Amino acid sequence: MKSTEFDEIRPYEAGEMKQAFEELLADRQFSKLLHGFVPWLPKGIRNGLLRLAFTGVKTPLDFQLRFMKPVVNYIIRKHSDGCTFDDQQLPTDKSQRYIFLSNHRDIVLDSAFLDVMLNKHGYPTTVEIGIGDNLLIYPWIKRLVKMNKAFTVRRGLTAHEMMRSSQLMSRYIHYAVTQKRENIWIAQREGRAKDSSDHTQDAVLKMLAMGYDGTPVDSLRELNIVPLTISYEFDPCDYLKAQEFQQKRDNPAFKKSKQDDLDNMKTGIFGYKGRVHYHCAQPVNNWIDELSGLPKKEFYEQLSLRIDRAIHHHYRLYPCNYIALDMLEGGKNNSSHYTNADVQRFEQYLQQQLDKINIPNKDVPFLRERMLTMYANPVRNYLST
């Protein structure tokens, strides 16, 4: 008998895809969005073509390969200088399933690029992802992400609700990896590190360990965690993050609106990213037993530190990262990593991004320092390893 335990958070299953697709096409907001892409195509013809393209799509993986893969490849071609993937530290047996635990750069594309890279490199499936319900602000977004292998992470809960939600999500993740034979992508912390200084939250690891009755080591070993480093040469949302730093500095009670979240998603997708690189470290199972004798609190702290070191060590650093650090420190200690042309290009890029910020009492020196820090921190973290 099929379990209904995870119905409130899980992605769609095979038997639900066709109805979800029809509901998506019938959604007025989604229809308006599609019209913006192909305004010359009448709605009836457009929906007919989409239904034709949907023929044979039975599972979320089918949907990803038929619809999302071409879209993501287009984004890579149009809005980046290419995406590369290094999986040399993973076993050659590609039938294994993993939790890819990574730093977090883009709300939408971190996992989407990973899906395409896994497919390109011969892995049999992509990743399921956790997405905060704060981003599911329209019914069409919720339907689309559930068709695209996303499970829901509930936000804004009381302490009691948070515990129940975390336990349910942990049980689901264990079920997805061991029973459904899915990979999972999850960020090392809640939300993006706006200063690009990436550190794993112990709470994420504790949540992952909840869904198993054994020791934390046994629980996490079952998930086959792989630290994954994501390196973007340029972050299209850098100016939005800098802007938010000033807004919170000037008004500690400031909170982003739903429209702000949408703007971040859109900017991240369609903004210029330069070069993008994904690097898999060796699975933590190769060394996790070394920590098994530690008290629980210390175990999670040490595990987080080891994962951080793996993520920091595998940054792909670009000229802009070294330039930013030298600009902040007022020296040229890292000048062997860049040319005068690189400096000129980065200066122009910074100015273009700063010019996009339009807020009251715009503090340009502060905003510039925040942006430079975002690009410098990966170098600082790399050097610390």
Sequence and secondary structure as in RCSB ss.txt:
>XXXX:A:sequence
MKSTEFDEIRPYEAGEMKQAFEELLADRQFSKLLHGFVPWLPKGIRNGLLRLAFTGVKTPLDFQLRFMKPVVNYI
IRKHSDGCTFDDQQLPTDKSQRYIFLSNHRDIVLDSAFLDVMLNKHGYPTTVEIGIGDNLLIYPWIKRLVKMNKA
FTVRRGLTAHEMMRSSQLMSRYIHYAVTQKRENIWIAQREGRAKDSSDHTQDAVLKMLAMGYDGTPVDSLRELNI
VPLTISYEFDPCDYLKAQEFQQKRDNPAFKKSKQDDLDNMKTGIFGYKGRVHYHCAQPVNNWIDELSGLPKKEFY
EQLSLRIDRAIHHHYRLYPCNYIALDMLEGGKNNSSHYTNADVQRFEQYLQQQLDKINIPNKDVPFLRERMLTMY
ANPVRNYLST
>XXXX:A:secstr
    TTTTTS   GGGHHHHHHHHHH HHHHHHHHHH TTS HHHHHHHHHHHHTT  SHHHHIIIIIHHHHHHH
HHHHSS EEEE TTS S TT   EEEE    TTHHHHHHHHHHHHTT S  EEEEEEGGG  SHHHHHHHHHTTE
EEE  S  HHHHHHHHHHHHHHHHHHHHTS  EEEEESSSS  TTS     HHHHHHHHTTSSS HHHHHHHHTE
EEEEEEESS TTHHHHHHHHHHHHH TT    HHHHHHHHHHHHHS    EEEEE   GGGTGGGGTTS HHHHH
HHHHHHHHHHHHHT    HHHHHHHHHHHTS TTGGG  HHHHHHHHHHHHHHHHT   TT  HHHHHHHHHHHH
HHHHHHHHH 
